[in-house]
Amino acid sequence: MSRSVSLEKGKNNMIGISIGGGSPFCPVLYVVQVFHRTPAYDDGNLTPGDELVMVDGVSLKGYTRKETAQLIQSKKGVITIAFNRIEPPKGKNYDIAMKKVKHRLVERLKDRTADTLGISRAVLVNDKLLKKVEYLEKNAEVYRGITERAKEFLQGTKALAQSHREFGQVFSEIGVYETQTSASVAFTNFGNAHKAMADEGAKLIKSVGPMLRDLGTFLEKVSCHCFVVFLCVLCFHVICT
């Protein structure tokens, strides 16, 4: 829906919005944030996600974010901004809590990455994208749970292996000092069996431990960031056109 608003600039020659998107990566420019106690905030027309179309009759098509900011700053007094708003489908409520969730998703990305791909606008105005991200986050939580349980299992395996090793040492020593040959052999074999079980536990920890560390690193450092970027790249042509 096309709209326009006239704003009288403040003392610092600002209207009070931050801008995202723009040439060459995103074909639209949009409002990322409206700052408190500014002309734009007091007016109440511009909201996060609004697409900026024109400034005082000058089309913003092909403009970069920086060029748009410079154009706005070059104007004095009252300026008129034409913008488009993507209205939510009927029956869906864009409440404050939901917007906060969306902002948190955007804030996880580096500013340059989010702005370049137009991700801020994508998340703010696209509920399907948000639901997909939430679905992927739930999957990540499941994998984190599996990883934690596996770590607990390995800790138990380590403790058990240590017990087997100690038992092996004790029974081997008994076998050395046992005077009866058959009893000595039995204790020695029993000690060796415990040592073998301890060795198997150590092998398991050595092979699985690095896998769990790598998976934990992936989940904590990469998953949410890459999933959101990946989704937004897939939806890029739909969202930013």
URSUL-V250047 format. One record per run of one state. SS is the DSSP state (helix for helix, strand for strand, loop for the rest). FROM is the first residue (numbers start at 0). TO is the last residue. Records with the same first field share a line. If there is no record, write none. Layout:
SS->FROM-TO, FROM-TO
This chain:
loop->0-0, 8-15, 21-27, 34-37, 43-49, 55-56, 59-63, 74-76, 84-94, 107-109, 117-117, 125-125, 177-179, 234-234, 239-240
strand->1-7, 16-20, 28-33, 50-54, 57-58, 77-83
helix->38-42, 64-73, 95-106, 110-116, 118-124, 126-176, 180-233, 235-238
